[in-house]
């Protein structure tokens, strides 16, 4: 259920990144590592990641994804 809400949330983060940055301010680590305008890029990439991971979650692939990545470090996932 929550994944269905995260998809439009991620899309809205991409669309309204300017308003989000105006509300929250610049993110120092994003500006340092990505460069000028890095906060805007970070917000857009975060929205894209949320959207993609939500689609994977709905499709039932999160168990496979975590099993192939984190599951090797933390057995039992």
N, C-alpha and C positions, 0 to 999 in steps of 0.2 A: 504493500500500500504506500509506504513512504517513498519508494522509488518512483512511483507515478507523480509524486509531488516534486521530487528532485529534478526531474527532466525539465519541466518548465522553469524551475528555479535556476538551473544552469544556463538555460537559453536566455533568461532575463538578465543574468549576470553578464553575458556576452553583449547583449543589446545595450544595457544601461551601465556599462563600465564607467563612463564619464561621471554619471551621477553618483555611483558608488564611491569613486575616488574623491569627488567633491565632498561627500559626506564623511568619509573615514580619514582622508588625508593620504599622503604618500606613505608607502611601506619602505622603510629604509633598506632592508636587505634586497628587495626587488630592484630598487634604484641602483644599489651598489653592484649587484651581479649581472643584471640585464642591461643596465645603462639608463640613459635619459628616457623617460616615459616607461620605465620598467614596471611601474605599478599598474598601468593600464594593461600592459601585456600580461602581467601576472594574473590580474583579475579575469581577463579573457581566457587564459589557459586553464585557470581553476574552474571556470564555468564550463569549458569544454570537457575537462576531466570528469566533473560531476555528471554531466549529461551522458558521456560514454559509459562510465561505470554504472550508472542507473540502468541503461539499456542492457548491459551485461548482467546485472542483478535480476532484472525482469526475465531475461532469457534463461536464467538458472545457471549461469556460468561462473558465479562468484566462488562457489566451492572448488571448481576446477582451477580458477585463477589463483586462489589462496593456497590450494594444495600444491600447485606447481612452483610457487614463489616462497611464501612464508612457511608452508608446510614442511619444507626441507629443513628449516631452522627450528621450528616449533612442531614436534611430532604430535599428532592427534587432531590437527585441524582438518 
